[in-house]
């Protein structure tokens, strides 16, 4: 049973279409995450923390 799954996963990884689709999904997820984190539109620097000293 384990050998069958291992062979199946190896065949999926060897398929160039599956690999390309997985990489595209991976990088698209990273881009969406970055847009969600930094997409507020406010790219100004924060106030200096030690300004009161």
N, CA, C and O of each residue as an XYZ file, in Angstrom:
212
protein
N       0.825     -1.186      0.000
C       0.000      0.000      0.000
C       0.874      1.258      0.000
O       0.628      2.178     -0.780
N       1.886      1.306      0.862
C       2.763      2.473      0.938
C       3.572      2.628     -0.345
O       3.776      3.744     -0.822
N       4.026      1.524     -0.898
C       4.802      1.599     -2.145
C       3.960      2.143     -3.290
O       4.458      2.877     -4.144
N       2.687      1.779     -3.301
C       1.806      2.262     -4.348
C       1.639      3.783     -4.263
O       1.681      4.472     -5.282
N       1.451      4.300     -3.052
C       1.302      5.745     -2.866
C       2.608      6.467     -3.186
O       2.600      7.542     -3.785
N       3.715      5.876     -2.788
C       5.019      6.485     -3.074
C       5.243      6.574     -4.576
O       5.696      7.603     -5.076
N       4.932      5.516     -5.289
C       5.090      5.515     -6.737
C       4.150      6.528     -7.390
O       4.536      7.213     -8.337
N       2.926      6.624     -6.891
C       1.957      7.569     -7.419
C       2.430      9.011     -7.236
O       2.326      9.824     -8.155
N       2.945      9.323     -6.058
C       3.427     10.679     -5.780
C       4.656     10.989     -6.627
O       4.792     12.107     -7.126
N       5.542     10.031     -6.797
C       6.724     10.246     -7.645
C       6.333     10.484     -9.093
O       6.937     11.313     -9.773
N       5.328      9.762     -9.569
C       4.871      9.961    -10.938
C       4.225     11.340    -11.103
O       4.384     11.979    -12.142
N       3.504     11.793    -10.086
C       2.922     13.131    -10.135
C       4.009     14.198    -10.176
O       3.913     15.157    -10.941
N       5.038     14.034     -9.356
C       6.134     15.007     -9.320
C       6.929     15.000    -10.621
O       7.484     16.027    -11.010
N       6.987     13.871    -11.285
C       7.737     13.780    -12.535
C       6.961     14.378    -13.704
O       7.559     14.748    -14.714
N       5.644     14.477    -13.580
C       4.831     15.045    -14.644
C       5.051     16.555    -14.689
O       4.857     17.242    -13.687
N       5.453     17.069    -15.844
C       5.804     18.481    -15.933
C       4.590     19.391    -15.800
O       4.723     20.520    -15.328
N       3.422     18.933    -16.199
C       2.213     19.758    -16.080
C       1.781     19.889    -14.627
O       1.376     20.965    -14.188
N       1.867     18.804    -13.894
C       1.492     18.832    -12.473
C       2.489     19.684    -11.700
O       2.106     20.493    -10.855
N       3.759     19.496    -11.995
C       4.799     20.278    -11.319
C       4.664     21.772    -11.625
O       4.778     22.606    -10.728
N       4.425     22.100    -12.881
C       4.239     23.498    -13.260
C       3.011     24.113    -12.610
O       3.044     25.262    -12.171
N       1.928     23.348    -12.549
C       0.716     23.840    -11.899
C       0.912     24.037    -10.406
O       0.422     25.012     -9.836
N       1.620     23.122     -9.772
C       1.871     23.238     -8.332
C       2.763     24.443     -8.033
O       2.518     25.170     -7.069
N       3.784     24.658     -8.844
C       4.654     25.821     -8.643
C       3.906     27.128     -8.881
O       4.110     28.103     -8.157
N       3.043     27.152     -9.894
C       2.245     28.342    -10.163
C       1.319     28.646     -8.993
O       1.198     29.799     -8.578
N       0.677     27.634     -8.467
C      -0.204     27.805     -7.313
C       0.583     28.267     -6.088
O       0.104     29.108     -5.327
N       1.766     27.733     -5.896
C       2.619     28.099     -4.771
C       2.995     29.581     -4.833
O       2.843     30.307     -3.850
N       3.486     30.026     -5.994
C       3.901     31.423     -6.128
C       2.707     32.380     -6.122
O       2.818     33.499     -5.620
N       1.581     31.957     -6.667
C       0.382     32.794     -6.626
C      -0.094     32.977     -5.187
O      -0.558     34.056     -4.818
N       0.018     31.928     -4.378
C      -0.356     32.026     -2.968
C       0.550     33.004     -2.232
O       0.080     33.784     -1.403
N       1.840     32.967     -2.529
C       2.775     33.910     -1.913
C       2.427     35.342     -2.310
O       2.412     36.231     -1.458
N       2.148     35.576     -3.593
C       1.806     36.915     -4.049
C       0.517     37.423     -3.410
O       0.443     38.586     -3.012
N      -0.488     36.575     -3.308
C      -1.744     36.979     -2.674
C      -1.508     37.305     -1.204
O      -2.069     38.272     -0.688
N      -0.691     36.515     -0.531
C      -0.370     36.795      0.866
C       0.333     38.122      1.039
O       0.029     38.867      1.971
N       1.273     38.431      0.153
C       1.977     39.713      0.222
C       1.043     40.876     -0.070
O       1.147     41.930      0.558
N       0.147     40.696     -1.003
C      -0.823     41.750     -1.307
C      -1.746     41.977     -0.118
O      -2.078     43.120      0.197
N      -2.160     40.914      0.540
C      -3.010     41.059      1.717
C      -2.272     41.738      2.866
O      -2.864     42.521      3.609
N      -0.988     41.442      3.015
C      -0.214     42.047      4.092
C       0.111     43.512      3.826
O      -0.014     44.352      4.717
N       0.527     43.815      2.604
C       1.047     45.140      2.303
C       0.177     45.927      1.332
O       0.591     46.989      0.867
N      -0.989     45.447      1.021
C      -1.828     46.102      0.032
C      -2.705     47.200      0.582
O      -3.657     47.610     -0.082
N      -2.424     47.680      1.749
C      -3.236     48.740      2.348
C      -3.036     50.066      1.636
O      -3.884     50.952      1.744
N      -1.953     50.222      0.923
C      -1.680     51.443      0.189
C      -0.888     52.459      0.989
O      -0.534     53.513      0.461
N      -0.604     52.173      2.234
C       0.160     53.091      3.068
C       1.569     52.537      3.222
O       1.817     51.664      4.054
N       2.480     53.048      2.420
C       3.849     52.558      2.444
C       4.782     53.521      3.160
O       5.996     53.470      2.963
N       4.229     54.398      3.989
C       5.067     55.334      4.723
C       5.775     54.614      5.866
O       5.309     53.586      6.358
N       6.887     55.165      6.269
C       7.642     54.553      7.353
C       6.970     54.860      8.689
O       6.370     55.924      8.844
N       7.061     53.958      9.642
C       6.444     54.212     10.949
C       7.217     55.291     11.711
O       8.364     55.596     11.383
N       6.579     55.857     12.723
C       7.242     56.863     13.548
C       8.409     56.237     14.294
O       8.384     55.061     14.656
N       9.421     57.047     14.511
C      10.600     56.568     15.244
C      10.216     56.281     16.693
O       9.604     57.125     17.347
N      10.560     55.123     17.191
C      10.082     54.690     18.488
C      10.717     55.482     19.646
O      10.094     55.626     20.698
N      11.935     55.991     19.472
C      12.647     56.679     20.559
C      12.563     58.197     20.404
O      13.480     58.902     20.828
N      11.520     58.703     19.826
C      11.402     60.127     19.580
C      11.268     60.937     20.863
O      11.632     62.113     20.883
N      10.764     60.347     21.915
C      10.532     61.068     23.144
C      11.777     61.235     24.002
O      11.725     61.957     24.998
N      12.870     60.615     23.667
C      14.073     60.688     24.500
C      14.935     61.856     24.137
O      15.987     62.060     24.744
